[in-house]
Amino acid sequence: MSKIQDPLSAASAETLAAAVTQVHELVASVRKDGLKFKLAYDGLSAGIDDASDAEIKLYRPKLDRARQRLDLDMADVQSAQATLARLRGDPALMASRADQVEKLAKAVGHVRRQCIERVQLARQLDGRVDKALEGVRQNRRDAEVDIGALRLRVRGCARTLADALPQAEQLAAAARKAFDKQDQKALTEARARLIDLKAFDGNVMRLRPEVQQLPRQHPDLDREQRAEVQSMLDDLERVEEVPAAIACLVKETLALGQVPVKKPARPALAAAEAQKLIKTFGLPDDGSRRAKAVKVLADDAIEAWPRELAKLYGCKESELKARLGEVRKLSFVRSMSLIDI
């Protein structure tokens, strides 16, 4: 019996399968986002009804995040609609899969209506939130308390950073001087104190958003309060480059590294000692390679002797390594080992 041929091409079948997956993922995502939207909407609505500033502050950001997800879901809906439009433009596919395409379109349409409904509910709630916040923040004393607390922190931060920069410059100079004098203790002390100053880096970054948020938190600020907010921003601007300057000094100081430790010079290797080493390694004492061998023994670290001598004499490095223990027992080699540490 001959098999019934499916009129659908491989490309069309693949496009349809991708559309099915896309719609299923869209439906699942919108369902999941809907639960988060309901939680945020119900919580914010209850906070407005209770005139609770704490509840409004808690749930409004959650609703904002839910609305951002709504924007993404609507973008996914548009993408799914574009995919379905391409499917409808395929006559062969529609001839055999029209019912399946229409089911997908129905699912996408339902999701789109859900998203639109949530957007409308969120907009309605926005008006209620604004009125509730206006009522909660009528008392100007709340704004004055917030401004007063920030004023103290900003002035303290500005004063601290203004004093910190000359201190950092002095410490960086002390560190460079200690390095030049090869005084590791003084270098470490200056560097540690300089790094401690860098701890003030985040103060400006943390305070500026808080100050900028004040007019939004208290929309009823009067002229004097707004002037105070601007004064705090000016104070922060005057010192905002200080953390970067201190960080640069810290980086330069760390780049100095540690004071180099001077090792005593290795004593010159006598000809008899070199000859004894060559013999202990079991190597031939021929004149053609003796000079090069002596140079290796005199200049290279003891651990490198087997490798370099193996290259010179064309023997196995492992065999020379096996004799290294015997070599180290030689009295003049023991003194060389202490210098190589």
C-alpha positions, 0 to 999 in steps of 0.5 A: 500500500502506498503511503498518503503524502502530507501536502505540508512542506517541511518548512511549513511544518517547522513554522507551524510547530514553532508557532505552537510552541510560541503561543503555548509559552505566551499563554503560560507566561501571561498566566504566571504574570497575571498572578503577580499582577493580582497580588500587587493590584489587590495589595495596593488597592487595600493600601489606598483604602486604608490610607496606609503609606507603608502599604502603598510604598510596598505594593506600588513598586510591585505593580510597576514591575507587573506593568513592565511585564505587561509591556513585555507580554504585549510585545510577545502578543504582537510577535505571535500575531505576526507569526500567525499572519505568516501562517495565514499567508501560506495557502498550502498550510491553510488548506490542511491546518486552518483549524489549528491556526485559528485555535492558535489565533483564538488563544492569542486573542484571549491573551491580548484581551487579558493584557489590555484589561490589566493595563486598564485596571492599573491606570485606574489605580494610578489615579487612586494612588495619587490622591491617596498619597496627596492625602497622606503627605499633607503634613509638611513636617514629614517632608521636613524630617526627611530633609533634615535627616538627609541634610545631616548625612550630606553635610557629613559626607561632603566634609568627610570627603573634602578632608579625605582627599588631602589625606589620601594624597599624603598617604600615597606620597608616604607609600611611594617614599617608603617604597623608594627607601625599601621600607616595607613596614611603612609602605604597608601601613600607608597603603592600609590607611589609604585603602581605609579612606576608599571606604567612603566611595559609595557615600555619594552614590547612595546619597544622591538618589535619596536626595533626588527622590525627595521631590517625588516623595513630597510633591508639596515641597515649598520653595525653601525646601526645594532650595535645600534639596538643590543645595544638598545636590550641589554639595554632593556634586562638589565632592563626587569626583573625590572617590574616583581620585582616591581610588586612582591613588589606591590603584597606583599605590597597589601597583608598587607591589612589595619592596623587593627582597635582596638576596645575597649573591651566590658564591662563585663556583670553583673549577673543582666544585664544578668538576665534582658536580659534573661527576656526581651527575654522572656526566662526561667531563669533556672540554667541549661542553665543560664551559657551558656546563659550568655556566649552567651550574653557576647561573641557573637555579639548582632545580633547573640543573637537570633540565639544562644539563640534559639539553646540553649533554643529550641525556634524559632529564629524569636520570639527572633528577634522580641524582639531584638528591645526591648532588644536594648533599655536597656541602657547597651545594647546600650553601647555594640552596639557602641563597636560592630560596 
